[in-house]
Amino acid sequence: MSLEKGTDDGHVMQPREVGNSSPLGLFAFGSTTFMYAMYLLQVGNITNNHAGLGAALFYGGVLQILGGMWEIYSGKTFAATVSCSYGAFWMSFGFIFLPSSGIVDSYNGDQVMFGKALGVYLVAWTVCIETFSRIGGGLGVLVACGAWYMGLAQLLTKELTYFTLPSFSSAPE
């Protein structure tokens, strides 16, 4: 039995409404970025970021990639590209620190070389020199807050809430 428009049985297939997955990707990015920014700032004198591996691999990684796939389904190529790219970044970043990957151990305790290698990896994000790490951490907090704001702005729609937030997106749909 066919459900295509105009079939003899009178059934008409209605287009399916698709939710907006952008807030999911923005919250995943914002929260994971905030966590690692706190590590860069060494809040509470935390110098070991392994507690954030789950967030990097799954929330910032897998969940963001899934959100990106839903963006593709929605026809939002730009949002899909951004979400999938950041998701892949977080998965690859988390993998570096995953003990079973052996990447950190491969530097045999040479923190200078590891810092430089990580700096090359993160050149677009932050640098692993102490001062720049602090600056990167502070910028990371601002970026995370921006991502949370944009996620909330997209969740608070006229159809769902009594108030909305301005969305400053200039990205093509």
C-alpha positions as CSV (number, residue, x, y, z in Angstrom):
1,M,0.0,0.0,0.0
2,S,1.5,3.3,-1.1
3,L,1.1,6.4,1.0
4,E,2.2,8.8,-1.7
5,K,0.0,11.8,-2.6
6,G,-2.6,11.0,-5.2
7,T,-2.8,7.2,-4.6
8,D,-6.0,5.4,-5.2
9,D,-6.6,4.5,-1.6
10,G,-7.0,8.2,-0.6
11,H,-4.1,8.3,1.8
12,V,-2.0,11.4,1.7
13,M,1.4,11.4,3.3
14,Q,2.0,14.6,5.3
15,P,5.4,16.1,5.6
16,R,6.9,15.3,8.9
17,E,7.8,18.3,11.2
18,V,11.4,18.2,12.3
19,G,12.6,19.7,15.5
20,N,15.5,22.1,15.8
21,S,18.6,20.3,16.9
22,S,20.8,23.4,17.0
23,P,20.2,24.0,20.8
24,L,21.4,20.4,21.4
25,G,24.6,21.0,19.6
26,L,25.1,24.5,21.1
27,F,24.5,23.2,24.7
28,A,26.9,20.3,24.1
29,F,29.6,22.6,22.7
30,G,29.0,25.2,25.4
31,S,29.1,22.8,28.4
32,T,32.1,20.9,27.2
33,T,34.0,24.1,26.3
34,F,33.1,25.6,29.7
35,M,34.4,22.5,31.5
36,Y,37.7,22.5,29.7
37,A,38.0,26.3,30.1
38,M,37.8,25.8,33.8
39,Y,40.6,23.2,33.6
40,L,42.7,25.7,31.6
41,L,42.1,28.3,34.3
42,Q,43.0,25.6,36.9
43,V,40.0,26.5,38.9
44,G,40.3,24.7,42.3
45,N,44.0,23.9,41.3
46,I,42.8,21.1,39.1
47,T,45.6,20.2,36.7
48,N,44.3,16.8,35.6
49,N,41.4,17.1,33.0
50,H,40.6,13.4,32.8
51,A,37.3,13.9,34.6
52,G,36.1,15.7,31.5
53,L,36.8,12.8,29.1
54,G,33.2,11.5,29.2
55,A,31.9,15.0,28.3
56,A,34.5,15.5,25.6
57,L,33.9,12.1,24.0
58,F,30.2,11.7,24.4
59,Y,28.4,15.0,25.1
60,G,30.7,17.3,23.2
61,G,31.6,14.6,20.7
62,V,29.0,11.9,19.9
63,L,25.9,14.0,20.8
64,Q,27.1,17.0,18.8
65,I,27.7,14.8,15.7
66,L,24.2,13.3,16.1
67,G,22.8,16.8,16.3
68,G,24.7,17.7,13.2
69,M,23.2,14.7,11.4
70,W,19.8,15.9,12.4
71,E,20.7,19.3,11.0
72,I,21.5,17.7,7.7
73,Y,18.1,16.0,7.8
74,S,16.6,19.5,8.4
75,G,18.4,20.9,5.4
76,K,20.7,23.2,7.5
77,T,24.0,22.5,5.9
78,F,26.0,25.3,7.7
79,A,24.7,24.2,11.1
80,A,25.4,20.6,10.3
81,T,28.9,21.3,9.2
82,V,29.7,23.3,12.4
83,S,28.1,20.8,14.7
84,C,29.7,17.8,13.2
85,S,33.1,19.6,13.1
86,Y,33.0,20.6,16.7
87,G,31.8,17.1,17.7
88,A,34.7,15.5,15.8
89,F,37.1,18.0,17.5
90,W,35.8,17.1,21.0
91,M,36.0,13.3,20.2
92,S,39.6,13.7,18.9
93,F,40.6,15.9,21.8
94,G,39.2,13.5,24.4
95,F,40.9,10.6,22.6
96,I,44.3,12.3,23.2
97,F,43.8,12.1,26.9
98,L,42.2,8.7,27.0
99,P,44.7,6.5,28.9
100,S,44.2,3.5,26.6
101,S,45.1,5.6,23.5
102,G,48.7,5.8,24.8
103,I,49.1,9.3,23.3
104,V,50.1,11.1,26.5
105,D,52.3,8.2,27.6
106,S,54.1,8.2,24.3
107,Y,55.8,11.5,25.3
108,N,57.5,9.7,28.2
109,G,56.9,12.5,30.6
110,D,58.3,15.2,28.3
111,Q,55.7,17.8,29.2
112,V,57.4,20.5,27.0
113,M,57.2,18.3,23.9
114,F,53.6,17.3,24.8
115,G,52.7,20.9,25.4
116,K,54.1,21.9,22.0
117,A,52.4,19.0,20.2
118,L,49.1,19.9,21.9
119,G,49.7,23.5,21.0
120,V,50.0,22.6,17.3
121,Y,46.8,20.6,17.6
122,L,45.0,23.4,19.3
123,V,46.5,26.3,17.4
124,A,43.0,27.6,16.4
125,W,41.6,27.1,19.9
126,T,44.3,27.8,22.5
127,V,48.0,27.5,23.2
128,C,49.4,25.3,25.9
129,I,51.8,27.9,27.4
130,E,50.7,28.9,30.9
131,T,49.7,32.5,30.2
132,F,48.0,31.7,27.0
133,S,46.2,28.7,28.6
134,R,44.7,31.1,31.1
135,I,43.7,33.5,28.3
136,G,42.3,30.6,26.3
137,G,40.4,29.4,29.4
138,G,38.9,32.8,29.9
139,L,37.9,33.0,26.2
140,G,36.5,29.5,26.5
141,V,34.2,30.6,29.3
142,L,32.9,33.5,27.1
143,V,32.5,31.2,24.1
144,A,30.6,28.7,26.3
145,C,28.3,31.4,27.6
146,G,27.6,32.5,24.0
147,A,26.8,29.0,22.9
148,W,24.4,28.5,25.9
149,Y,22.8,31.8,25.1
150,M,22.3,30.9,21.4
151,G,21.0,27.5,22.4
152,L,18.5,29.0,24.8
153,A,17.5,31.7,22.2
154,Q,16.6,28.8,19.8
155,L,14.7,26.9,22.4
156,L,12.6,29.9,23.5
157,T,10.3,30.1,20.5
158,K,7.1,32.1,20.3
159,E,5.2,28.8,20.0
160,L,6.6,27.4,23.2
161,T,7.2,30.3,25.6
162,Y,6.0,33.7,26.7
163,F,9.2,35.4,25.9
164,T,12.1,35.0,23.4
165,L,15.7,36.1,23.3
166,P,17.2,37.8,20.2
167,S,19.2,35.4,18.1
168,F,22.2,37.1,16.4
169,S,22.7,34.4,13.9
170,S,23.8,35.5,10.4
171,A,24.4,32.0,9.2
172,P,22.5,30.9,6.2
173,E,19.7,28.4,6.9
